[in-house]
Amino acid sequence: MKKVGLLLLTIIFFSCGDLSSEPDWSKYSSSLKAIINSSNCDELQYHFNIAEANSDNQRARTGTGTANLMSYIDSKMQEKNCY
């Protein structure tokens, strides 16, 4: 079920614009990129879910949601053959 959800989110994101850019890391904890890069599949899924749940709050706080962060996490999941 998670795979289907990720696939749908990926399709939605790609239909909304270019997601090839990395997140603006200045809008996140200074250690988040390193944490994501060293995470296993379960941890990546956890971070993806948190990013998705906090997108509206992030948009209200910074003016942008978490789509680029979620795309970055998804690319790491693909690299690690999580699905």
N, C-alpha and C positions, 0 to 999 in steps of 0.2 A: 504494500500500500504506500509506503514511503517513496518508493521508486516512481510510482504513478504521480504522486504529489510533486515530487521534484521535477519530473518531466513536464508536468503542466505549468509549474512556475517558470521553468526555463523557457518554454514556448511563449508564455505571457511576457516575460522580460525581453526576449528577442523581438517580439512584435512591438514593443514600446520604445525601442531605440538601441543605440550602440552600447554594449556592455563590455567592450574590450578594455576599458580603462580600469585601473585599480581604484579602490576606494580612496577617498581623501582621509588618509590615516590621521591627520591632525584632529579629526572630529571624534576619534576613539581613544581609548586607553593606549598609552604608549607601548604597552606590551602585547596588544591584541594580535598584531601581525605575526609576531614570533610564536604566540600561543597557537594560532591557527596553523601556521606552517609546521609545527611539531605535533599536531594533534592526530590521533588515530581516527578511524571511521566513525566510531560512536561519538567521540568528542566533537568531530566536525558536524555531525548531525545535530548535536546539542547546540552548538554555536549558531548553526543555520536557523534552528527553531527560535532561538533567542532573538536573532537579528530580525526574523520575520515578525515576531510578536512585538518588537520595539520600533518597527518602522514608522508608525504614526507619531510616536513620541519623539523619535529622532528628527522627523520632518518638522515638527513643531519647534524643536529646540534649535536646529541648525539650518532649516530651510530645504534639506534634502533627506530623503528616506534612506533605506538600507539596501536598495537594489544592487548597487555596485558591490557592497560587502557580501551580500548573498551570492552574487555571481562569482566573486573571488573564492568564497568557501566552496561553492559547487565545483569550481575548477580544481580545487585541491582534492575534493572527493573523487573526481574523475581520475586525477593523477594517481591516486592511491587505490584505484579500482574498488571503490566502496559500493558500486552498483554496476 
